[in-house]
């Protein structure tokens, strides 16, 4: 059993900046619009 869940921040696939999107270990991202505040663009994560 997992007791501790560590929060993870997703990095922008283009510039590597930390996005404001946070996922958990068991979060599944499929076709998720990931917004990068640095690029000011959304990227679709597969
Ligand atoms: Zn970016």
mmCIF file of the protein (N, C-alpha, C, O) and its ligand, coordinates in Angstrom:
data_MODEL
# 
_entry.id   MODEL 
# 
loop_
_entity.id 
_entity.type 
_entity.pdbx_number_of_molecules 
1 polymer     1 
2 non-polymer 1 
# 
_entity_poly.entity_id                      1 
_entity_poly.type                           'polypeptide(L)' 
_entity_poly.nstd_linkage                   no 
_entity_poly.nstd_monomer                   no 
_entity_poly.pdbx_seq_one_letter_code       
;(UNK)(UNK)(UNK)(UNK)(UNK)(UNK)(UNK)(UNK)(UNK)(UNK)(UNK)(UNK)(UNK)(UNK)(UNK)(UNK)
(UNK)(UNK)(UNK)(UNK)(UNK)(UNK)(UNK)(UNK)(UNK)(UNK)(UNK)(UNK)(UNK)(UNK)(UNK)(UNK)
(UNK)(UNK)(UNK)(UNK)(UNK)(UNK)(UNK)(UNK)(UNK)(UNK)(UNK)(UNK)(UNK)(UNK)
;
_entity_poly.pdbx_seq_one_letter_code_can   XXXXXXXXXXXXXXXXXXXXXXXXXXXXXXXXXXXXXXXXXXXXXX 
_entity_poly.pdbx_strand_id                 A 
# 
loop_
_entity_poly_seq.entity_id 
_entity_poly_seq.num 
_entity_poly_seq.mon_id 
_entity_poly_seq.hetero 
1 1  UNK n 
1 2  UNK n 
1 3  UNK n 
1 4  UNK n 
1 5  UNK n 
1 6  UNK n 
1 7  UNK n 
1 8  UNK n 
1 9  UNK n 
1 10 UNK n 
1 11 UNK n 
1 12 UNK n 
1 13 UNK n 
1 14 UNK n 
1 15 UNK n 
1 16 UNK n 
1 17 UNK n 
1 18 UNK n 
1 19 UNK n 
1 20 UNK n 
1 21 UNK n 
1 22 UNK n 
1 23 UNK n 
1 24 UNK n 
1 25 UNK n 
1 26 UNK n 
1 27 UNK n 
1 28 UNK n 
1 29 UNK n 
1 30 UNK n 
1 31 UNK n 
1 32 UNK n 
1 33 UNK n 
1 34 UNK n 
1 35 UNK n 
1 36 UNK n 
1 37 UNK n 
1 38 UNK n 
1 39 UNK n 
1 40 UNK n 
1 41 UNK n 
1 42 UNK n 
1 43 UNK n 
1 44 UNK n 
1 45 UNK n 
1 46 UNK n 
# 
loop_
_struct_asym.id 
_struct_asym.entity_id 
A 1 
B 2 
# 
loop_
_chem_comp.id 
_chem_comp.type 
_chem_comp.mon_nstd_flag 
UNK 'L-peptide linking' . 
ZN  non-polymer         . 
# 
_pdbx_entity_nonpoly.entity_id   2 
_pdbx_entity_nonpoly.name        ? 
_pdbx_entity_nonpoly.comp_id     ZN 
# 
_pdbx_nonpoly_scheme.asym_id         B 
_pdbx_nonpoly_scheme.entity_id       2 
_pdbx_nonpoly_scheme.mon_id          ZN 
_pdbx_nonpoly_scheme.ndb_seq_num     1 
_pdbx_nonpoly_scheme.pdb_seq_num     101 
_pdbx_nonpoly_scheme.auth_seq_num    101 
_pdbx_nonpoly_scheme.pdb_mon_id      ZN 
_pdbx_nonpoly_scheme.auth_mon_id     ZN 
_pdbx_nonpoly_scheme.pdb_strand_id   A 
_pdbx_nonpoly_scheme.pdb_ins_code    . 
# 
loop_
_atom_site.group_PDB 
_atom_site.id 
_atom_site.type_symbol 
_atom_site.label_atom_id 
_atom_site.label_alt_id 
_atom_site.label_comp_id 
_atom_site.label_asym_id 
_atom_site.label_entity_id 
_atom_site.label_seq_id 
_atom_site.pdbx_PDB_ins_code 
_atom_site.Cartn_x 
_atom_site.Cartn_y 
_atom_site.Cartn_z 
_atom_site.occupancy 
_atom_site.B_iso_or_equiv 
_atom_site.pdbx_formal_charge 
_atom_site.auth_seq_id 
_atom_site.auth_comp_id 
_atom_site.auth_asym_id 
_atom_site.auth_atom_id 
_atom_site.pdbx_PDB_model_num 
ATOM   1   N  N  . UNK A 1 1  ? 0.850  -1.195 0.000   1.00 0.00 ? 1   UNK A N  1 
ATOM   2   C  CA . UNK A 1 1  ? 0.000  0.000  0.000   1.00 0.00 ? 1   UNK A CA 1 
ATOM   3   C  C  . UNK A 1 1  ? 0.884  1.244  0.000   1.00 0.00 ? 1   UNK A C  1 
ATOM   4   O  O  . UNK A 1 1  ? 1.901  1.318  0.690   1.00 0.00 ? 1   UNK A O  1 
ATOM   5   N  N  . UNK A 1 2  ? 0.459  2.206  -0.795  1.00 0.00 ? 2   UNK A N  1 
ATOM   6   C  CA . UNK A 1 2  ? 1.243  3.423  -0.886  1.00 0.00 ? 2   UNK A CA 1 
ATOM   7   C  C  . UNK A 1 2  ? 0.712  4.447  0.116   1.00 0.00 ? 2   UNK A C  1 
ATOM   8   O  O  . UNK A 1 2  ? -0.465 4.802  0.075   1.00 0.00 ? 2   UNK A O  1 
ATOM   9   N  N  . UNK A 1 3  ? 1.560  4.912  0.996   1.00 0.00 ? 3   UNK A N  1 
ATOM   10  C  CA . UNK A 1 3  ? 1.111  5.837  2.028   1.00 0.00 ? 3   UNK A CA 1 
ATOM   11  C  C  . UNK A 1 3  ? 1.338  7.284  1.619   1.00 0.00 ? 3   UNK A C  1 
ATOM   12  O  O  . UNK A 1 3  ? 0.530  8.167  1.908   1.00 0.00 ? 3   UNK A O  1 
ATOM   13  N  N  . UNK A 1 4  ? 2.452  7.505  0.941   1.00 0.00 ? 4   UNK A N  1 
ATOM   14  C  CA . UNK A 1 4  ? 2.803  8.881  0.592   1.00 0.00 ? 4   UNK A CA 1 
ATOM   15  C  C  . UNK A 1 4  ? 2.629  9.107  -0.903  1.00 0.00 ? 4   UNK A C  1 
ATOM   16  O  O  . UNK A 1 4  ? 3.135  8.350  -1.731  1.00 0.00 ? 4   UNK A O  1 
ATOM   17  N  N  . UNK A 1 5  ? 1.912  10.151 -1.216  1.00 0.00 ? 5   UNK A N  1 
ATOM   18  C  CA . UNK A 1 5  ? 1.762  10.525 -2.627  1.00 0.00 ? 5   UNK A CA 1 
ATOM   19  C  C  . UNK A 1 5  ? 2.553  11.803 -2.862  1.00 0.00 ? 5   UNK A C  1 
ATOM   20  O  O  . UNK A 1 5  ? 2.320  12.828 -2.222  1.00 0.00 ? 5   UNK A O  1 
ATOM   21  N  N  . UNK A 1 6  ? 3.465  11.718 -3.768  1.00 0.00 ? 6   UNK A N  1 
ATOM   22  C  CA . UNK A 1 6  ? 4.267  12.892 -4.092  1.00 0.00 ? 6   UNK A CA 1 
ATOM   23  C  C  . UNK A 1 6  ? 3.660  13.615 -5.277  1.00 0.00 ? 6   UNK A C  1 
ATOM   24  O  O  . UNK A 1 6  ? 3.368  13.021 -6.315  1.00 0.00 ? 6   UNK A O  1 
ATOM   25  N  N  . UNK A 1 7  ? 3.484  14.872 -5.099  1.00 0.00 ? 7   UNK A N  1 
ATOM   26  C  CA . UNK A 1 7  ? 2.937  15.662 -6.201  1.00 0.00 ? 7   UNK A CA 1 
ATOM   27  C  C  . UNK A 1 7  ? 4.010  15.919 -7.246  1.00 0.00 ? 7   UNK A C  1 
ATOM   28  O  O  . UNK A 1 7  ? 5.184  16.127 -6.940  1.00 0.00 ? 7   UNK A O  1 
ATOM   29  N  N  . UNK A 1 8  ? 3.565  15.895 -8.466  1.00 0.00 ? 8   UNK A N  1 
ATOM   30  C  CA . UNK A 1 8  ? 4.502  16.124 -9.566  1.00 0.00 ? 8   UNK A CA 1 
ATOM   31  C  C  . UNK A 1 8  ? 3.985  17.223 -10.457 1.00 0.00 ? 8   UNK A C  1 
ATOM   32  O  O  . UNK A 1 8  ? 2.792  17.323 -10.741 1.00 0.00 ? 8   UNK A O  1 
ATOM   33  N  N  . UNK A 1 9  ? 4.892  18.021 -10.876 1.00 0.00 ? 9   UNK A N  1 
ATOM   34  C  CA . UNK A 1 9  ? 4.532  19.060 -11.833 1.00 0.00 ? 9   UNK A CA 1 
ATOM   35  C  C  . UNK A 1 9  ? 4.993  18.632 -13.210 1.00 0.00 ? 9   UNK A C  1 
ATOM   36  O  O  . UNK A 1 9  ? 6.091  18.102 -13.379 1.00 0.00 ? 9   UNK A O  1 
ATOM   37  N  N  . UNK A 1 10 ? 4.156  18.864 -14.169 1.00 0.00 ? 10  UNK A N  1 
ATOM   38  C  CA . UNK A 1 10 ? 4.515  18.501 -15.535 1.00 0.00 ? 10  UNK A CA 1 
ATOM   39  C  C  . UNK A 1 10 ? 5.378  19.587 -16.153 1.00 0.00 ? 10  UNK A C  1 
ATOM   40  O  O  . UNK A 1 10 ? 5.113  20.777 -15.979 1.00 0.00 ? 10  UNK A O  1 
ATOM   41  N  N  . UNK A 1 11 ? 6.395  19.179 -16.865 1.00 0.00 ? 11  UNK A N  1 
ATOM   42  C  CA . UNK A 1 11 ? 7.253  20.138 -17.547 1.00 0.00 ? 11  UNK A CA 1 
ATOM   43  C  C  . UNK A 1 11 ? 6.796  20.322 -18.985 1.00 0.00 ? 11  UNK A C  1 
ATOM   44  O  O  . UNK A 1 11 ? 6.293  19.397 -19.622 1.00 0.00 ? 11  UNK A O  1 
ATOM   45  N  N  . UNK A 1 12 ? 6.981  21.531 -19.475 1.00 0.00 ? 12  UNK A N  1 
ATOM   46  C  CA . UNK A 1 12 ? 6.631  21.834 -20.858 1.00 0.00 ? 12  UNK A CA 1 
ATOM   47  C  C  . UNK A 1 12 ? 7.523  21.021 -21.795 1.00 0.00 ? 12  UNK A C  1 
ATOM   48  O  O  . UNK A 1 12 ? 8.742  21.007 -21.625 1.00 0.00 ? 12  UNK A O  1 
ATOM   49  N  N  . UNK A 1 13 ? 6.933  20.346 -22.777 1.00 0.00 ? 13  UNK A N  1 
ATOM   50  C  CA . UNK A 1 13 ? 7.733  19.520 -23.686 1.00 0.00 ? 13  UNK A CA 1 
ATOM   51  C  C  . UNK A 1 13 ? 8.602  20.355 -24.612 1.00 0.00 ? 13  UNK A C  1 
ATOM   52  O  O  . UNK A 1 13 ? 9.532  19.828 -25.222 1.00 0.00 ? 13  UNK A O  1 
ATOM   53  N  N  . UNK A 1 14 ? 8.324  21.624 -24.728 1.00 0.00 ? 14  UNK A N  1 
ATOM   54  C  CA . UNK A 1 14 ? 9.061  22.477 -25.660 1.00 0.00 ? 14  UNK A CA 1 
ATOM   55  C  C  . UNK A 1 14 ? 10.217 23.201 -24.961 1.00 0.00 ? 14  UNK A C  1 
ATOM   56  O  O  . UNK A 1 14 ? 11.370 23.084 -25.377 1.00 0.00 ? 14  UNK A O  1 
ATOM   57  N  N  . UNK A 1 15 ? 9.904  23.944 -23.906 1.00 0.00 ? 15  UNK A N  1 
ATOM   58  C  CA . UNK A 1 15 ? 10.938 24.758 -23.260 1.00 0.00 ? 15  UNK A CA 1 
ATOM   59  C  C  . UNK A 1 15 ? 11.398 24.179 -21.931 1.00 0.00 ? 15  UNK A C  1 
ATOM   60  O  O  . UNK A 1 15 ? 12.398 24.636 -21.377 1.00 0.00 ? 15  UNK A O  1 
ATOM   61  N  N  . UNK A 1 16 ? 10.705 23.202 -21.417 1.00 0.00 ? 16  UNK A N  1 
ATOM   62  C  CA . UNK A 1 16 ? 11.122 22.560 -20.178 1.00 0.00 ? 16  UNK A CA 1 
ATOM   63  C  C  . UNK A 1 16 ? 10.713 23.309 -18.928 1.00 0.00 ? 16  UNK A C  1 
ATOM   64  O  O  . UNK A 1 16 ? 11.098 22.927 -17.823 1.00 0.00 ? 16  UNK A O  1 
ATOM   65  N  N  . UNK A 1 17 ? 9.939  24.370 -19.087 1.00 0.00 ? 17  UNK A N  1 
ATOM   66  C  CA . UNK A 1 17 ? 9.485  25.127 -17.924 1.00 0.00 ? 17  UNK A CA 1 
ATOM   67  C  C  . UNK A 1 17 ? 8.410  24.354 -17.171 1.00 0.00 ? 17  UNK A C  1 
ATOM   68  O  O  . UNK A 1 17 ? 7.693  23.528 -17.735 1.00 0.00 ? 17  UNK A O  1 
ATOM   69  N  N  . UNK A 1 18 ? 8.326  24.650 -15.884 1.00 0.00 ? 18  UNK A N  1 
ATOM   70  C  CA . UNK A 1 18 ? 7.317  23.987 -15.082 1.00 0.00 ? 18  UNK A CA 1 
ATOM   71  C  C  . UNK A 1 18 ? 5.955  24.591 -15.400 1.00 0.00 ? 18  UNK A C  1 
ATOM   72  O  O  . UNK A 1 18 ? 5.778  25.807 -15.339 1.00 0.00 ? 18  UNK A O  1 
ATOM   73  N  N  . UNK A 1 19 ? 5.006  23.747 -15.735 1.00 0.00 ? 19  UNK A N  1 
ATOM   74  C  CA . UNK A 1 19 ? 3.660  24.234 -15.999 1.00 0.00 ? 19  UNK A CA 1 
ATOM   75  C  C  . UNK A 1 19 ? 2.880  24.259 -14.699 1.00 0.00 ? 19  UNK A C  1 
ATOM   76  O  O  . UNK A 1 19 ? 3.368  23.818 -13.658 1.00 0.00 ? 19  UNK A O  1 
ATOM   77  N  N  . UNK A 1 20 ? 1.688  24.769 -14.767 1.00 0.00 ? 20  UNK A N  1 
ATOM   78  C  CA . UNK A 1 20 ? 0.883  24.811 -13.549 1.00 0.00 ? 20  UNK A CA 1 
ATOM   79  C  C  . UNK A 1 20 ? 0.041  23.568 -13.398 1.00 0.00 ? 20  UNK A C  1 
ATOM   80  O  O  . UNK A 1 20 ? -0.850 23.506 -12.551 1.00 0.00 ? 20  UNK A O  1 
ATOM   81  N  N  . UNK A 1 21 ? 0.323  22.582 -14.218 1.00 0.00 ? 21  UNK A N  1 
ATOM   82  C  CA . UNK A 1 21 ? -0.443 21.345 -14.162 1.00 0.00 ? 21  UNK A CA 1 
ATOM   83  C  C  . UNK A 1 21 ? 0.254  20.352 -13.248 1.00 0.00 ? 21  UNK A C  1 
ATOM   84  O  O  . UNK A 1 21 ? 1.443  20.071 -13.395 1.00 0.00 ? 21  UNK A O  1 
ATOM   85  N  N  . UNK A 1 22 ? -0.489 19.845 -12.330 1.00 0.00 ? 22  UNK A N  1 
ATOM   86  C  CA . UNK A 1 22 ? 0.052  18.925 -11.351 1.00 0.00 ? 22  UNK A CA 1 
ATOM   87  C  C  . UNK A 1 22 ? -0.605 17.567 -11.519 1.00 0.00 ? 22  UNK A C  1 
ATOM   88  O  O  . UNK A 1 22 ? -1.821 17.479 -11.694 1.00 0.00 ? 22  UNK A O  1 
ATOM   89  N  N  . UNK A 1 23 ? 0.183  16.521 -11.468 1.00 0.00 ? 23  UNK A N  1 
ATOM   90  C  CA . UNK A 1 23 ? -0.389 15.184 -11.568 1.00 0.00 ? 23  UNK A CA 1 
ATOM   91  C  C  . UNK A 1 23 ? 0.030  14.346 -10.379 1.00 0.00 ? 23  UNK A C  1 
ATOM   92  O  O  . UNK A 1 23 ? 1.033  14.620 -9.720  1.00 0.00 ? 23  UNK A O  1 
ATOM   93  N  N  . UNK A 1 24 ? -0.741 13.346 -10.127 1.00 0.00 ? 24  UNK A N  1 
ATOM   94  C  CA . UNK A 1 24 ? -0.376 12.372 -9.112  1.00 0.00 ? 24  UNK A CA 1 
ATOM   95  C  C  . UNK A 1 24 ? 0.199  11.144 -9.792  1.00 0.00 ? 24  UNK A C  1 
ATOM   96  O  O  . UNK A 1 24 ? 0.143  11.002 -11.014 1.00 0.00 ? 24  UNK A O  1 
ATOM   97  N  N  . UNK A 1 25 ? 0.748  10.265 -8.979  1.00 0.00 ? 25  UNK A N  1 
ATOM   98  C  CA . UNK A 1 25 ? 1.413  9.091  -9.526  1.00 0.00 ? 25  UNK A CA 1 
ATOM   99  C  C  . UNK A 1 25 ? 0.492  8.244  -10.399 1.00 0.00 ? 25  UNK A C  1 
ATOM   100 O  O  . UNK A 1 25 ? 0.929  7.626  -11.369 1.00 0.00 ? 25  UNK A O  1 
ATOM   101 N  N  . UNK A 1 26 ? -0.782 8.226  -10.039 1.00 0.00 ? 26  UNK A N  1 
ATOM   102 C  CA . UNK A 1 26 ? -1.693 7.377  -10.797 1.00 0.00 ? 26  UNK A CA 1 
ATOM   103 C  C  . UNK A 1 26 ? -2.572 8.188  -11.755 1.00 0.00 ? 26  UNK A C  1 
ATOM   104 O  O  . UNK A 1 26 ? -3.581 7.690  -12.254 1.00 0.00 ? 26  UNK A O  1 
ATOM   105 N  N  . UNK A 1 27 ? -2.187 9.415  -12.001 1.00 0.00 ? 27  UNK A N  1 
ATOM   106 C  CA . UNK A 1 27 ? -2.941 10.224 -12.953 1.00 0.00 ? 27  UNK A CA 1 
ATOM   107 C  C  . UNK A 1 27 ? -2.551 9.828  -14.378 1.00 0.00 ? 27  UNK A C  1 
ATOM   108 O  O  . UNK A 1 27 ? -1.372 9.703  -14.709 1.00 0.00 ? 27  UNK A O  1 
ATOM   109 N  N  . UNK A 1 28 ? -3.553 9.640  -15.191 1.00 0.00 ? 28  UNK A N  1 
ATOM   110 C  CA . UNK A 1 28 ? -3.279 9.329  -16.583 1.00 0.00 ? 28  UNK A CA 1 
ATOM   111 C  C  . UNK A 1 28 ? -3.630 10.520 -17.448 1.00 0.00 ? 28  UNK A C  1 
ATOM   112 O  O  . UNK A 1 28 ? -4.755 11.020 -17.416 1.00 0.00 ? 28  UNK A O  1 
ATOM   113 N  N  . UNK A 1 29 ? -2.664 10.965 -18.214 1.00 0.00 ? 29  UNK A N  1 
ATOM   114 C  CA . UNK A 1 29 ? -2.917 12.096 -19.102 1.00 0.00 ? 29  UNK A CA 1 
ATOM   115 C  C  . UNK A 1 29 ? -3.003 11.592 -20.533 1.00 0.00 ? 29  UNK A C  1 
ATOM   116 O  O  . UNK A 1 29 ? -2.042 11.070 -21.098 1.00 0.00 ? 29  UNK A O  1 
ATOM   117 N  N  . UNK A 1 30 ? -4.188 11.767 -21.094 1.00 0.00 ? 30  UNK A N  1 
ATOM   118 C  CA . UNK A 1 30 ? -4.341 11.368 -22.491 1.00 0.00 ? 30  UNK A CA 1 
ATOM   119 C  C  . UNK A 1 30 ? -5.032 12.479 -23.232 1.00 0.00 ? 30  UNK A C  1 
ATOM   120 O  O  . UNK A 1 30 ? -6.142 12.885 -22.889 1.00 0.00 ? 30  UNK A O  1 
ATOM   121 N  N  . UNK A 1 31 ? -4.363 12.963 -24.247 1.00 0.00 ? 31  UNK A N  1 
ATOM   122 C  CA . UNK A 1 31 ? -4.907 14.087 -25.025 1.00 0.00 ? 31  UNK A CA 1 
ATOM   123 C  C  . UNK A 1 31 ? -5.311 15.223 -24.090 1.00 0.00 ? 31  UNK A C  1 
ATOM   124 O  O  . UNK A 1 31 ? -6.399 15.790 -24.190 1.00 0.00 ? 31  UNK A O  1 
ATOM   125 N  N  . UNK A 1 32 ? -4.406 15.524 -23.194 1.00 0.00 ? 32  UNK A N  1 
ATOM   126 C  CA . UNK A 1 32 ? -4.650 16.548 -22.204 1.00 0.00 ? 32  UNK A CA 1 
ATOM   127 C  C  . UNK A 1 32 ? -3.999 17.852 -22.644 1.00 0.00 ? 32  UNK A C  1 
ATOM   128 O  O  . UNK A 1 32 ? -2.798 17.882 -22.913 1.00 0.00 ? 32  UNK A O  1 
ATOM   129 N  N  . UNK A 1 33 ? -4.776 18.928 -22.722 1.00 0.00 ? 33  UNK A N  1 
ATOM   130 C  CA . UNK A 1 33 ? -4.209 20.209 -23.129 1.00 0.00 ? 33  UNK A CA 1 
ATOM   131 C  C  . UNK A 1 33 ? -3.347 20.796 -22.011 1.00 0.00 ? 33  UNK A C  1 
ATOM   132 O  O  . UNK A 1 33 ? -3.848 21.283 -20.997 1.00 0.00 ? 33  UNK A O  1 
ATOM   133 N  N  . UNK A 1 34 ? -2.063 20.733 -22.231 1.00 0.00 ? 34  UNK A N  1 
ATOM   134 C  CA . UNK A 1 34 ? -1.113 21.199 -21.230 1.00 0.00 ? 34  UNK A CA 1 
ATOM   135 C  C  . UNK A 1 34 ? -0.685 22.626 -21.557 1.00 0.00 ? 34  UNK A C  1 
ATOM   136 O  O  . UNK A 1 34 ? -0.088 22.875 -22.604 1.00 0.00 ? 34  UNK A O  1 
ATOM   137 N  N  . UNK A 1 35 ? -0.986 23.546 -20.675 1.00 0.00 ? 35  UNK A N  1 
ATOM   138 C  CA . UNK A 1 35 ? -0.679 24.942 -20.950 1.00 0.00 ? 35  UNK A CA 1 
ATOM   139 C  C  . UNK A 1 35 ? 0.650  25.338 -20.325 1.00 0.00 ? 35  UNK A C  1 
ATOM   140 O  O  . UNK A 1 35 ? 0.881  25.123 -19.135 1.00 0.00 ? 35  UNK A O  1 
ATOM   141 N  N  . UNK A 1 36 ? 1.526  25.923 -21.150 1.00 0.00 ? 36  UNK A N  1 
ATOM   142 C  CA . UNK A 1 36 ? 2.801  26.413 -20.652 1.00 0.00 ? 36  UNK A CA 1 
ATOM   143 C  C  . UNK A 1 36 ? 2.727  27.928 -20.499 1.00 0.00 ? 36  UNK A C  1 
ATOM   144 O  O  . UNK A 1 36 ? 2.464  28.631 -21.475 1.00 0.00 ? 36  UNK A O  1 
ATOM   145 N  N  . UNK A 1 37 ? 2.956  28.446 -19.283 1.00 0.00 ? 37  UNK A N  1 
ATOM   146 C  CA . UNK A 1 37 ? 2.881  29.887 -19.067 1.00 0.00 ? 37  UNK A CA 1 
ATOM   147 C  C  . UNK A 1 37 ? 4.028  30.629 -19.739 1.00 0.00 ? 37  UNK A C  1 
ATOM   148 O  O  . UNK A 1 37 ? 3.934  31.833 -19.976 1.00 0.00 ? 37  UNK A O  1 
ATOM   149 N  N  . UNK A 1 38 ? 5.108  29.920 -20.047 1.00 0.00 ? 38  UNK A N  1 
ATOM   150 C  CA . UNK A 1 38 ? 6.250  30.565 -20.681 1.00 0.00 ? 38  UNK A CA 1 
ATOM   151 C  C  . UNK A 1 38 ? 6.048  30.695 -22.185 1.00 0.00 ? 38  UNK A C  1 
ATOM   152 O  O  . UNK A 1 38 ? 6.282  31.756 -22.763 1.00 0.00 ? 38  UNK A O  1 
ATOM   153 N  N  . UNK A 1 39 ? 5.610  29.601 -22.814 1.00 0.00 ? 39  UNK A N  1 
ATOM   154 C  CA . UNK A 1 39 ? 5.348  29.626 -24.254 1.00 0.00 ? 39  UNK A CA 1 
ATOM   155 C  C  . UNK A 1 39 ? 4.011  30.289 -24.544 1.00 0.00 ? 39  UNK A C  1 
ATOM   156 O  O  . UNK A 1 39 ? 3.742  30.699 -25.673 1.00 0.00 ? 39  UNK A O  1 
ATOM   157 N  N  . UNK A 1 40 ? 3.167  30.392 -23.506 1.00 0.00 ? 40  UNK A N  1 
ATOM   158 C  CA . UNK A 1 40 ? 1.811  30.905 -23.675 1.00 0.00 ? 40  UNK A CA 1 
ATOM   159 C  C  . UNK A 1 40 ? 1.070  30.122 -24.755 1.00 0.00 ? 40  UNK A C  1 
ATOM   160 O  O  . UNK A 1 40 ? 0.348  30.685 -25.578 1.00 0.00 ? 40  UNK A O  1 
ATOM   161 N  N  . UNK A 1 41 ? 1.272  28.811 -24.723 1.00 0.00 ? 41  UNK A N  1 
ATOM   162 C  CA . UNK A 1 41 ? 0.622  27.937 -25.688 1.00 0.00 ? 41  UNK A CA 1 
ATOM   163 C  C  . UNK A 1 41 ? 0.217  26.646 -25.007 1.00 0.00 ? 41  UNK A C  1 
ATOM   164 O  O  . UNK A 1 41 ? 0.767  26.262 -23.974 1.00 0.00 ? 41  UNK A O  1 
ATOM   165 N  N  . UNK A 1 42 ? -0.752 25.991 -25.607 1.00 0.00 ? 42  UNK A N  1 
ATOM   166 C  CA . UNK A 1 42 ? -1.157 24.689 -25.092 1.00 0.00 ? 42  UNK A CA 1 
ATOM   167 C  C  . UNK A 1 42 ? -0.591 23.581 -25.957 1.00 0.00 ? 42  UNK A C  1 
ATOM   168 O  O  . UNK A 1 42 ? -0.591 23.673 -27.185 1.00 0.00 ? 42  UNK A O  1 
ATOM   169 N  N  . UNK A 1 43 ? -0.119 22.557 -25.321 1.00 0.00 ? 43  UNK A N  1 
ATOM   170 C  CA . UNK A 1 43 ? 0.362  21.396 -26.048 1.00 0.00 ? 43  UNK A CA 1 
ATOM   171 C  C  . UNK A 1 43 ? -0.464 20.199 -25.631 1.00 0.00 ? 43  UNK A C  1 
ATOM   172 O  O  . UNK A 1 43 ? -0.837 20.063 -24.466 1.00 0.00 ? 43  UNK A O  1 
ATOM   173 N  N  . UNK A 1 44 ? -0.743 19.342 -26.578 1.00 0.00 ? 44  UNK A N  1 
ATOM   174 C  CA . UNK A 1 44 ? -1.537 18.165 -26.273 1.00 0.00 ? 44  UNK A CA 1 
ATOM   175 C  C  . UNK A 1 44 ? -0.614 17.035 -25.856 1.00 0.00 ? 44  UNK A C  1 
ATOM   176 O  O  . UNK A 1 44 ? 0.231  16.583 -26.629 1.00 0.00 ? 44  UNK A O  1 
ATOM   177 N  N  . UNK A 1 45 ? -0.785 16.598 -24.650 1.00 0.00 ? 45  UNK A N  1 
ATOM   178 C  CA . UNK A 1 45 ? 0.023  15.478 -24.182 1.00 0.00 ? 45  UNK A CA 1 
ATOM   179 C  C  . UNK A 1 45 ? -0.651 14.171 -24.570 1.00 0.00 ? 45  UNK A C  1 
ATOM   180 O  O  . UNK A 1 45 ? -1.867 14.032 -24.438 1.00 0.00 ? 45  UNK A O  1 
ATOM   181 N  N  . UNK A 1 46 ? 0.133  13.217 -25.046 1.00 0.00 ? 46  UNK A N  1 
ATOM   182 C  CA . UNK A 1 46 ? -0.407 11.937 -25.494 1.00 0.00 ? 46  UNK A CA 1 
ATOM   183 C  C  . UNK A 1 46 ? -0.192 10.874 -24.421 1.00 0.00 ? 46  UNK A C  1 
ATOM   184 O  O  . UNK A 1 46 ? -0.579 9.720  -24.608 1.00 0.00 ? 46  UNK A O  1 
HETATM 185 ZN ZN . ZN  B 2 .  ? 6.995  26.077 -22.786 1.00 0.00 ? 101 ZN  A ZN 1 
# 
